[in-house]
Amino acid sequence: MKSPAYFLYARKSTDDQEHQLLSIPAQIDELREFSSKEGLNIVDVIIESKTAKVPGRALFNQMLDRVEKGEAQGILAWHPDRLARNAVDSGRIVYLLDRNILTDLKFLTFWFQNTPQGLFMLSIAFGQSKYYVDSLSENTKRGLRQKVRRGECPGVAPLGYLNDRLNRKIIVDPKASPVIKELFELYSTSQYTYDQMSTFLKDKGLITRGDKPIHKSRVTFILSNPFYFGYFRFNKEIHQGIHEPLITKKLFDEVQKVLEDRGHSHPNVPYNFPFTGLIKCGECGMMISAEQHLKYYKSIDQGQQFVYYRCSKKSKVTKCLQPYITQDVIIPQLNDHIQKVSLSTSDHQWFMNKLNTDEHQQRSEVLLIIQGFKKDLISTNEKLSKLLDSYLDNVISREDYLKKKENLFSSKKTIEQRINTLEQSPNKWLEPMREFFNDALGANKIASDNINLFQKREFLKKTGSNLILKNRIVDCDLPEQWAALLRRPTSRNRAEDTGVEPVRACAHEFSRLAHYRPAHLPYQEVRARIELAHNCFADSCVTTSPTHRVLLILLQTCILNNWSYNDWMNKIFLLIIFLLIKSIYIPLNKRGSKYYWKIKLDDSIPFIPIFIIPYIGYFFYVAATIIYLWNTKYINNFFVTYIISYIFASLFWFFVPNGVKRPKIYKKDIFSKLTALTYKYDEDTNGFPSAHIFATLICSYFLALVFPTHLILIWSVTFSISISTVFVKQHYILDILGGIITFWMSIMIGGLFGKI
């Protein structure tokens, strides 16, 4: 009888060349020696480097396919676990043995005979192999969870750290860590792209194993990895680590803000003109662009260059009609804005003296602030404990638990670093404040220098000025800290005993202040500022922004002298007139109609009750318009225009009472019922001009001025309200025409009397 042929199969569990390096050669040597002693006919040697935990090994499956084709009748291996560690592969081997396609298996460390007893023992060996893998996986996961509980991040250390294999912990890489810290600091300035950061890492010697630059996606991962400020993620959950952080939580938050604002990397394009990318169009909201022209003069045989600024006109919803403006016209206007926030030498010295005084007075207050932060820290820890209890009791889902836990951990880290900052440098806020006042001192010099225009640009960017160009006039909306300098008191009327630190006001003084406000600020903002000045300045010593400090100077020294309530009273007065004028509609509506101006086209328009929804929505539209315009410069003009239109319409309704002949309603659906209810309380009078039309057009006109980017929505609402008047048979087509004429007349007249 011909002796069976065998495949020699050797396997290791990984394809990594550095792991189990001696496993394959050792198996092959032992198996060849065994085959020589036993006189086995080896037809092929199959070597595979892949785990047997899951099915899908290519060489193993090919070997069994060849067995089914009759190329061999047996397999020689070190142990059954080399052949299979999963039920699919082991089942296939047993099935081949049952069919006598595979007649024999030989192992160096396991006895097998193709008998029922041998198959039973082989199945047990395969089961033990699978159990070993499963238990090993579970033990590994348990060990990882325990490691996480100790605050140790499992896995490979991120760039900037090293895995200390001797002590089994992650340590700081002395070479790479300064580079990573500098990477965060540079990116927080929002002046660099991902590609530039990748090049920066390459220049510093941080590259991949293949000597290639770190990809920008990897840079994004580094910049968003909480590991660098002392936390780490494991199984999508954030944990507090015991490793040494490279950066502060504050720096990490600044980087996340840049990542969020940017969204995608955009290369910084160098500006050829000093003021491009800095000014927006006041009509369409697009950026102002620039172009240069050369004009040649024959009389002097010379050319002169002119720089023109104009709107880029890229808006798809607004046709911008703003004219161009020369750079020579822009510069004086910008100089005026810069000079407004300049400080004289005496004012600068006064502020510096107050800062020096506050530096000595604040030390005792820092202890109270730290105690407050420690209470917040205790409260945050209690919230974390309650959150965990809620999750364990199945009160909240895992997704909500992970999200809230990450937020609480972030707050906890912020509080801890604030405490640490206060303990180490309680007067840290003084340096940015001094820098702020020094910048204001140099503003006058920058304004007088018309040669270095890019210096003006940098100053305007530093102040955060929101520059708007409209009708060749540059308007500047300063941020709060710089705007406070505009309202500062003079050196003659300052209270000499007033410092930069907050002074608590008594209750009656607070109440008195709360009823006054600057003419350009809404009432709610003023009240918020007063509360901020009296209640929220405990935290200002750990911020780098001088906003709160300058605002406090304003409140302490000149708030009572500069505030008035004239603007507020104007609005209230016009609102009362507005309501009184609208109430005239009611008695005029009850008089009955004498004229009906119906045309043939009105008969062809069907009655559609569903249009009662936009018809009634008109009233909400008017109310919403007043709310949105209340704190804008257009509110007075809106009231005046509305009042003029209603006066004109009321006079016409009084002398020429006209109306609409409305149909009878028989249907009982909700829209028909609403229409019938409208017919009941709104008589068929006051048709021409349509109040719905001219009032809606007035609202849309002023909303379009405030929200130029939402024109499609605004005019869609206008159109739906307009057509609803004819579909619910409340107006004729001529009534709509009368409403348009009334709107146009009121806008024209309102333009003459709009400034109140």
C-alpha positions in Angstrom: 0.0 0.0 0.0 1.3 3.4 -0.9 2.3 5.5 2.1 0.2 8.7 2.6 1.7 12.1 1.6 1.9 14.9 4.2 1.9 18.7 4.3 4.3 20.2 6.8 2.5 23.2 8.3 4.2 25.8 10.5 2.6 28.9 11.9 3.3 31.9 14.1 0.6 34.2 15.5 1.8 37.5 14.0 3.1 38.9 10.7 5.5 41.2 12.6 9.1 40.1 11.7 10.4 41.2 15.2 7.9 39.1 17.2 8.2 35.3 17.5 11.3 35.5 15.4 12.5 31.9 16.2 9.1 30.3 16.2 9.0 29.2 12.6 12.6 27.9 12.2 12.3 26.0 15.4 9.1 24.3 14.3 10.4 23.4 10.9 13.7 21.9 12.3 11.8 19.8 14.8 9.2 18.7 12.3 11.7 17.7 9.7 13.7 15.7 12.2 10.4 13.9 13.3 9.4 13.2 9.7 12.8 11.7 9.0 12.6 9.3 11.9 9.0 8.3 11.0 9.7 8.1 7.3 7.0 10.5 6.4 6.6 11.6 2.8 6.5 15.5 2.9 5.2 16.9 -0.3 5.2 20.6 0.6 6.2 22.9 3.5 3.6 25.6 4.2 4.7 28.5 6.4 2.1 31.1 7.6 2.3 34.2 9.8 -1.2 34.9 10.9 -3.4 34.4 13.9 -5.7 31.4 14.1 -8.1 33.1 16.4 -10.4 34.0 13.5 -11.0 32.1 10.2 -9.7 33.4 7.0 -6.0 32.2 6.7 -5.3 32.1 3.0 -2.5 29.5 3.1 -4.3 27.3 5.5 -7.4 27.3 3.4 -5.3 26.6 0.3 -3.7 23.6 2.1 -7.1 22.1 2.9 -8.3 22.6 -0.7 -5.2 20.7 -1.9 -6.0 17.9 0.6 -9.5 17.7 -0.9 -8.0 17.4 -4.4 -5.8 14.5 -3.2 -2.4 16.1 -3.2 -1.8 14.9 0.4 -3.7 12.7 2.9 -2.1 14.0 6.1 -0.8 17.1 7.9 2.2 17.3 10.1 2.2 20.2 12.7 3.7 21.0 16.1 0.4 21.0 18.0 -3.3 21.2 17.2 -3.3 24.9 18.2 -1.1 25.5 15.1 -3.9 24.3 12.9 -6.9 26.0 14.5 -8.0 28.2 17.4 -11.5 28.8 16.2 -14.6 26.6 15.6 -14.8 27.1 11.9 -11.3 25.8 11.0 -11.3 23.0 13.6 -14.7 21.9 12.3 -13.5 21.7 8.8 -10.5 19.6 9.8 -12.7 17.2 11.7 -15.2 17.0 8.8 -12.4 16.1 6.4 -11.3 13.3 8.8 -14.9 12.0 9.0 -15.0 11.7 5.3 -11.5 10.1 5.1 -10.3 12.7 2.7 -7.8 13.6 5.4 -6.6 10.3 6.8 -4.0 11.3 9.4 -2.7 14.1 11.5 0.6 14.0 13.3 1.9 16.3 16.0 5.1 16.4 18.0 3.4 17.4 21.2 0.0 15.6 20.9 -1.0 12.1 20.2 -3.7 11.5 17.5 -5.2 8.4 15.9 -8.0 8.5 13.4 -10.5 6.7 15.6 -13.6 7.9 17.5 -11.5 8.3 20.6 -8.8 10.1 18.7 -11.3 12.5 17.1 -12.8 13.1 20.6 -9.4 14.0 22.0 -8.6 16.2 19.0 -11.9 18.1 19.5 -10.9 18.7 23.1 -7.5 20.0 22.1 -9.1 22.4 19.6 -11.5 23.5 22.3 -8.7 24.1 24.7 -6.9 26.2 22.1 -9.9 28.3 21.6 -10.4 28.7 25.4 -6.8 29.8 25.7 -7.2 32.6 23.2 -10.6 33.7 24.6 -9.3 33.8 28.2 -6.1 35.5 27.1 -8.1 38.2 25.5 -10.3 38.7 28.5 -7.3 38.7 30.9 -5.6 41.3 28.7 -8.7 43.5 28.7 -9.0 43.2 32.4 -5.4 44.2 32.8 -5.9 47.2 30.5 -8.9 48.3 32.5 -6.9 48.1 35.8 -4.2 50.1 34.1 -6.6 52.8 33.1 -8.0 53.0 36.7 -4.5 53.7 37.9 -4.3 56.6 35.4 -1.9 54.8 33.0 -2.6 55.1 29.3 -2.3 51.7 27.7 -0.7 51.4 24.3 2.0 53.3 22.5 3.0 56.7 23.9 2.1 59.6 21.6 4.7 61.8 19.9 6.5 63.7 22.6 6.5 60.8 25.1 8.4 57.5 25.4 7.3 54.0 26.7 9.6 53.2 29.6 9.6 49.4 29.2 11.6 48.8 32.4 9.2 50.6 34.7 6.2 50.1 32.5 5.1 53.7 32.3 5.1 56.6 29.9 7.7 59.3 30.3 8.4 62.6 28.6 10.7 62.5 25.6 13.4 65.1 26.4 14.0 65.7 22.6 10.5 65.7 21.2 8.5 67.2 24.0 9.8 70.8 23.5 8.9 70.6 19.9 5.4 69.4 20.6 4.9 72.2 23.1 6.1 74.7 20.6 3.7 73.1 18.0 0.7 73.9 20.2 1.9 77.4 20.9 2.4 78.2 17.3 -0.9 76.8 16.1 -2.8 78.7 18.9 -1.9 81.9 17.1 -4.1 80.8 14.1 -1.3 81.9 11.7 -0.2 78.4 10.6 -1.8 75.6 8.5 -1.5 71.9 9.0 1.0 71.6 6.2 3.2 74.3 7.8 3.0 72.5 11.1 4.0 69.3 9.4 7.0 71.1 7.8 7.8 72.5 11.2 8.0 69.0 12.8 10.2 67.8 9.9 12.6 70.7 10.4 12.8 69.8 14.1 13.6 66.2 13.2 10.3 64.6 14.0 9.4 62.4 11.0 7.8 59.0 10.4 9.7 55.7 10.4 9.9 55.9 6.7 11.7 59.2 6.9 8.7 61.0 5.6 7.0 64.2 7.0 4.2 63.6 9.5 1.0 63.8 7.5 -1.4 66.7 8.3 -4.1 64.3 9.5 -1.6 63.1 12.1 -0.9 66.7 13.0 -4.7 67.2 13.6 -4.7 64.2 15.8 -1.8 65.5 17.9 -3.4 69.0 18.3 -6.7 67.4 19.5 -5.2 64.8 21.8 -6.0 65.5 25.4 -3.0 63.3 26.5 -0.8 66.4 26.2 -2.6 68.3 29.1 -2.8 65.3 31.4 -5.9 63.3 30.2 -6.3 60.4 27.8 -9.0 58.6 25.9 -9.7 54.9 26.2 -12.6 53.1 24.6 -14.1 56.6 23.7 -14.0 57.6 27.3 -11.8 60.3 28.8 -9.7 59.5 31.9 -7.3 61.4 34.1 -3.7 60.3 33.7 -0.8 60.3 36.0 1.7 61.2 33.3 3.4 64.6 33.2 1.5 67.0 30.9 3.4 69.0 28.3 0.9 71.9 28.0 -1.7 73.6 30.0 -5.4 73.1 29.7 -5.8 76.7 28.7 -3.4 76.4 25.7 -5.2 73.2 24.7 -8.5 75.0 24.7 -7.1 77.8 22.6 -5.9 75.3 20.0 -9.3 73.6 20.0 -10.9 77.0 19.4 -8.6 77.6 16.4 -9.4 74.1 15.1 -13.1 74.7 15.4 -13.1 78.1 13.8 -10.9 77.0 11.0 -12.5 73.7 10.1 -10.2 73.3 7.1 -6.7 74.4 6.6 -6.3 77.5 4.4 -2.9 78.8 3.5 -2.1 82.3 4.5 -2.0 84.4 1.4 0.3 87.4 1.8 -1.4 90.7 1.4 -0.2 93.0 -1.3 -2.4 95.8 0.0 -2.3 96.9 3.6 -6.1 97.0 4.3 -7.5 94.0 2.3 -9.0 91.3 4.4 -9.6 93.8 7.1 -12.7 95.8 6.0 -16.1 94.5 5.0 -18.7 96.0 2.8 -21.5 97.7 4.7 -24.1 96.8 2.1 -23.6 93.1 1.3 -21.2 92.0 4.0 -18.5 90.8 1.6 -14.8 91.6 2.0 -13.2 94.7 0.5 -10.7 94.0 -2.2 -8.0 96.3 -3.7 -6.4 97.0 -7.1 -3.6 99.2 -8.3 -3.7 101.5 -11.3 -0.9 103.5 -13.0 -1.8 106.8 -14.4 0.6 108.5 -16.8 0.9 112.3 -17.0 2.3 113.6 -20.3 3.0 117.1 -18.9 5.6 115.9 -16.4 6.4 112.6 -18.3 5.8 110.6 -15.2 3.4 108.0 -13.9 1.6 107.8 -10.6 0.2 104.8 -8.9 -3.2 104.8 -7.3 -4.7 102.1 -5.0 -8.5 101.7 -5.1 -10.5 99.7 -2.6 -13.9 98.3 -3.6 -16.4 95.6 -2.6 -15.5 92.2 -4.0 -19.2 91.8 -4.8 -19.3 88.1 -4.3 -22.7 88.0 -2.7 -25.2 85.8 -4.5 -28.2 87.3 -2.8 -27.4 91.0 -2.8 -26.4 93.2 -5.8 -23.9 95.6 -4.2 -23.9 99.1 -5.6 -21.2 100.5 -3.3 -18.6 102.8 -5.1 -14.8 102.4 -5.0 -12.7 104.5 -2.7 -9.0 105.5 -3.0 -6.4 104.6 -0.4 -5.7 108.2 0.2 -9.3 108.7 1.4 -9.3 105.6 3.7 -6.0 106.4 5.5 -7.3 109.6 7.3 -10.4 107.9 8.4 -8.4 105.0 9.8 -6.1 107.4 11.5 -9.1 109.0 13.2 -10.2 105.7 14.6 -6.7 104.8 15.8 -6.3 108.2 17.5 -9.6 107.8 19.4 -8.2 104.9 21.4 -4.8 106.6 22.0 -3.6 107.5 25.5 -1.7 110.6 26.4 1.5 110.3 28.5 -0.3 111.6 31.6 -3.2 109.1 31.2 -0.8 106.3 30.6 1.1 107.1 33.7 -2.1 107.3 35.7 -3.2 103.9 34.6 0.3 102.4 35.4 0.3 103.9 38.9 -3.1 102.3 39.5 -1.9 99.0 38.3 1.1 99.1 40.6 -1.2 100.0 43.5 -3.5 97.1 42.7 -0.6 94.7 42.5 0.1 95.2 46.2 -3.6 95.2 47.3 -4.6 92.1 45.5 -2.5 89.5 47.3 -5.0 89.2 50.2 -7.9 88.8 47.8 -6.3 85.9 45.9 -6.7 83.6 48.9 -10.5 84.2 48.8 -10.6 83.6 45.1 -8.6 80.3 45.5 -11.1 79.1 48.2 -13.9 79.8 45.7 -12.2 77.7 43.1 -11.6 74.9 45.5 -15.3 74.8 46.3 -16.0 74.6 42.6 -13.6 71.7 42.4 -15.3 69.8 45.1 -18.7 70.5 43.4 -17.3 69.2 40.1 -16.1 66.0 41.8 -19.5 65.5 43.4 -21.1 65.9 40.0 -18.8 63.3 38.5 -19.7 60.8 41.3 -23.4 61.4 40.8 -23.0 61.1 37.1 -21.4 57.7 37.5 -24.2 56.6 39.9 -26.8 57.6 37.3 -25.0 55.7 34.6 -24.7 52.5 36.7 -28.4 52.8 37.6 -29.3 53.0 33.9 -30.7 56.5 34.4 -28.7 57.9 31.4 -27.4 56.3 28.3 -23.7 55.6 27.7 -23.5 58.3 25.0 -24.8 60.9 27.4 -22.6 59.6 30.2 -19.4 59.9 28.1 -20.4 63.4 26.8 -21.1 64.8 30.2 -18.1 63.1 31.8 -15.8 64.7 29.2 -17.3 68.1 29.9 -16.9 67.8 33.6 -13.4 66.5 33.3 -12.6 69.5 31.1 -14.1 71.9 33.7 -12.2 70.1 36.5 -8.9 70.5 34.7 -9.6 74.2 34.0 -10.3 74.9 37.7 -7.2 73.0 38.8 -5.0 75.0 36.5 -6.6 78.3 37.6 -5.9 77.4 41.2 -2.3 76.5 40.2 -1.9 79.8 38.2 -3.2 81.9 41.1 -0.9 80.2 43.6 2.1 80.6 41.4 1.5 84.0 39.9 -1.5 85.9 41.4 -0.8 89.0 39.4 -0.6 87.4 36.0 -3.3 89.7 34.6 -1.1 92.7 35.1 1.3 92.0 32.2 -1.4 91.9 29.5 -3.0 95.0 31.0 0.3 96.9 30.9 0.8 95.7 27.3 -2.7 97.0 26.5 -2.0 100.4 27.9 1.4 100.5 26.2 -0.3 99.8 22.8 -2.8 102.6 23.5 0.1 104.9 24.3 1.7 104.2 20.9 -1.6 104.6 19.0 -1.0 108.3 18.3 2.4 107.6 16.8 1.0 104.9 14.5 -1.8 107.2 13.4 0.7 109.9 12.4 2.9 107.5 10.4 1.4 107.4 6.9 4.4 105.6 5.4 4.3 102.2 7.2 0.7 101.3 6.4 1.1 97.7 7.4 1.8 99.0 11.0 -1.7 100.5 11.0 -3.1 97.2 9.8 -1.4 95.2 12.6 -2.7 97.7 15.2 -6.3 97.5 13.9 -6.0 93.7 13.9 -4.7 93.8 17.5 -7.6 96.0 18.6 -10.0 93.6 17.0 -11.7 96.4 15.1 -14.7 95.5 13.0 -14.3 97.9 10.1 -17.3 98.5 7.8 -17.1 100.5 4.5 -20.3 102.1 3.2 -20.8 105.1 1.1 -17.0 105.7 1.2 -17.1 106.1 4.9 -15.2 103.6 7.2 -17.1 102.9 10.4 -15.3 101.2 13.3 -17.0 98.9 15.8 -14.4 98.5 18.6 -14.3 95.6 21.0 -15.3 96.4 24.6 -11.8 97.0 26.1 -10.9 99.5 23.4 -14.3 101.1 23.3 -14.0 101.7 27.1 -11.1 104.0 26.3 -13.4 106.2 24.3 -15.5 106.7 27.4 -12.7 107.2 29.8 -12.7 110.3 32.1 -10.1 113.0 31.7 -7.2 113.3 34.1 -8.9 116.3 35.7 -12.1 114.7 36.9 -10.8 111.3 37.9 -11.3 110.1 41.5 -7.7 109.9 42.8 -8.6 107.1 45.2 -10.1 104.8 42.5 -8.0 101.9 41.5 -8.3 99.3 38.8 -9.7 96.7 41.1 -13.4 96.4 41.6 -15.2 98.3 44.4 -18.4 96.8 45.7 -21.4 99.1 45.4 -24.2 99.3 47.9 -27.7 98.1 46.9 -29.3 101.5 46.3 -26.3 102.6 44.1 -26.6 99.5 42.0 -30.4 100.1 41.6 -29.7 103.7 40.5 -27.1 102.6 38.0 -29.4 99.9 36.5 -31.9 102.5 35.3 -29.4 104.4 33.2 -27.5 103.2 30.1 -25.2 104.5 27.4 -27.2 105.7 24.4 -25.5 103.2 22.1 -26.0 100.1 24.3 -29.1 98.0 24.9 -30.6 98.0 28.4 -30.0 94.3 29.0 -26.3 94.6 28.2 -25.9 97.5 30.6 -27.4 95.6 33.4 -25.2 92.6 32.6 -22.2 94.9 32.6 -23.0 96.3 36.0 -23.5 92.8 37.4 -20.2 91.8 35.8 -18.4 94.6 37.4 -19.7 93.9 40.9 -19.9 90.1 40.9 -17.7 88.5 38.3 -14.3 90.2 38.6 -13.0 87.6 41.0 -12.1 85.5 38.0 -10.5 88.3 36.0 -7.1 87.9 37.5 -6.6 84.7 35.7 -7.6 85.9 32.3 -5.2 87.4 29.7 -7.9 89.7 28.2 -8.0 93.2 29.5 -11.7 93.6 28.7 -13.0 93.3 32.3 -10.4 95.6 33.7 -11.0 98.5 31.3 -14.7 98.1 31.6 -14.3 98.4 35.4 -12.4 101.6 35.0 -15.4 102.9 33.0 -17.9 101.9 35.6 -15.9 103.3 38.5 -15.0 106.7 37.1 -17.5 107.9 34.5 -20.5 105.7 34.2 -22.9 108.1 36.0 -21.8 111.1 33.9 -22.1 109.5 30.5 -25.3 107.5 30.7 -28.7 108.7 29.6 -32.1 107.3 28.8 -33.2 109.5 25.9 -32.9 106.8 23.3 -34.9 104.3 25.4 -37.7 106.8 25.9 -37.8 107.6 22.2 -38.4 103.9 21.5 -41.1 103.6 24.1 -42.8 106.8 22.8 -42.8 105.6 19.2 -44.1 102.1 20.3 -47.0 103.8 22.1 -47.8 105.9 19.0 -47.5 102.8 16.9 -50.1 100.9 19.0 -52.5 103.8 19.1 -52.3 104.3 15.3 -53.0 100.6 14.7 -56.0 100.7 17.0 -57.7 103.2 14.6 -58.2 100.2 12.3 -60.9 98.7 14.6 -63.5 101.5 14.5 -62.9 102.0 10.8 -63.4 98.3 10.2 -66.9 98.4 11.8 -68.3 101.2 9.5 -69.3 99.0 6.5 -68.2 99.3 2.9 -69.5 101.5 0.1 -67.1 100.5 -2.7 -65.9 97.2 -4.0 -63.1 97.4 -6.6 -63.2 94.0 -8.1 -61.7 93.1 -11.5 -62.2 90.0 -13.7 -58.9 88.5 -12.6 -60.3 88.3 -9.0 -63.0 85.8 -10.2 -60.4 83.4 -11.6 -58.5 83.2 -8.2 -59.7 80.2 -6.2 -60.6 80.3 -2.5 -57.9 78.2 -0.7 -58.5 78.1 3.1 -55.0 76.7 3.9 -53.6 80.2 3.1 -55.2 81.4 6.3 -52.0 80.3 8.0 -49.6 82.9 6.4 -52.5 85.4 6.6 -52.6 85.1 10.4 -48.8 84.7 10.5 -48.6 88.3 9.4 -49.3 89.4 13.0 -46.4 87.3 14.4 -44.2 88.7 11.6 -44.8 92.3 12.7 -44.1 91.4 16.3 -41.0 89.5 15.5 -39.7 92.5 13.4 -40.1 94.8 16.3 -38.2 92.4 18.5 -35.3 92.0 16.1 -35.1 95.7 15.3 -35.4 96.9 18.9 -31.6 97.1 19.6 -30.7 98.3 16.1 -30.4 101.8 14.7 -33.3 101.1 12.4 -36.0 100.8 15.0 -37.0 104.5 15.1 -37.2 104.7 11.3 -39.3 101.6 11.3 -41.8 103.0 13.7 -42.0 106.3 11.8 -42.5 104.6 8.5 -45.1 102.3 9.9 -47.0 105.2 11.5 -46.9 107.3 8.3 -48.3 104.4 6.3 -51.1 103.8 8.7 -52.0 107.5 8.9 -52.3 107.6 5.1 -54.3 104.3 4.9 -56.6 105.3 7.7 -57.4 108.6 6.0 -58.3 106.8 2.8 -60.4 104.2 4.7 -62.3 107.0 6.4 -63.1 109.0 3.3 -63.4 106.1 0.9 -64.8 103.1 2.8 -64.2 100.1 0.6 -64.1 96.4 1.1 -64.3 92.8 -0.3 -67.3 90.5 -1.0 -66.3 87.3 0.7 -67.6 83.8 0.0 -69.7 81.7 2.4 -67.8 78.8 4.0 -69.4 75.4 4.3 -66.5 73.1 4.9 -65.6 72.1 8.5 -61.9 71.5 8.2 -59.5 73.4 10.5 -58.4 75.9 7.9 -62.0 76.7 6.9 -62.9 77.2 10.6 -60.0 79.6 11.0 -61.0 81.5 7.9 -64.6 81.7 9.2 -63.3 83.0 12.6 -61.3 85.6 10.8 -64.4 86.7 8.8 -66.3 87.0 12.0 -64.0 89.4 13.8 -62.6 91.2 10.8 -65.3 92.9 8.7 -65.1 93.2 5.0 -64.0 96.8 5.2 -60.6 98.6 4.8 -59.6 96.7 1.7 -57.8 99.3 -0.3 -54.9 99.8 0.5 -54.2 96.4 2.1 -52.7 96.8 5.5 -51.3 93.3 5.2 -49.3 94.3 2.1 -47.8 97.6 3.1 -47.1 96.5 6.7 -45.4 93.3 5.5 -43.3 95.2 3.0 -42.2 97.7 5.6 -41.1 94.9 8.0 -39.3 93.0 5.2 -37.6 96.2 4.1 -36.0 96.9 7.5 -35.3 93.3 8.2 -33.4 93.1 4.9 -31.2 96.0 6.1 -30.3 94.2 9.3 -30.0 90.7 7.8 -28.7 91.1 4.3 -27.7 87.4 4.1 -31.3 86.2 4.7 -33.0 88.0 1.8 -34.4 84.8 0.3 -36.1 83.8 3.6 -37.4 87.4 4.2 -38.9 87.9 0.8 -40.3 84.3 0.7 -42.3 85.2 3.9 -43.4 88.5 2.2 -44.6 86.7 -0.9 -46.6 84.0 1.1 -48.3 86.7 3.2 -49.1 88.8 0.1 -50.7 86.0 -2.0 -52.6 84.7 1.1 -54.7 87.9 1.1 -56.3 87.0 -2.2 -56.5 83.3 -1.7 -58.6 83.7 1.5 -60.7 86.4 -0.2 -59.7 89.2 2.2 -58.5 91.5 -0.5 -58.7 92.2 -4.2 -55.7 92.5 -6.6 -56.1 96.3 -6.6 -55.9 96.3 -2.8 -52.4 94.7 -3.2 -51.4 97.4 -5.6 -52.6 100.1 -3.2 -50.6 98.5 -0.4 -47.4 98.6 -2.5 -48.1 102.3 -3.3 -48.6 103.1 0.4 -45.4 101.3 1.3 -43.4 103.3 -1.3 -44.9 106.6 -0.2 -44.2 105.9 3.5 -40.6 104.9 2.8 -40.1 108.1 0.8 -41.6 110.3 3.5 -40.0 108.3 6.3 -36.6 109.0 4.8 -37.2 112.7 5.5 -38.5 112.3 9.1 -36.8 109.1 10.1 -34.2 110.5 12.4 -35.8 111.1 15.8 
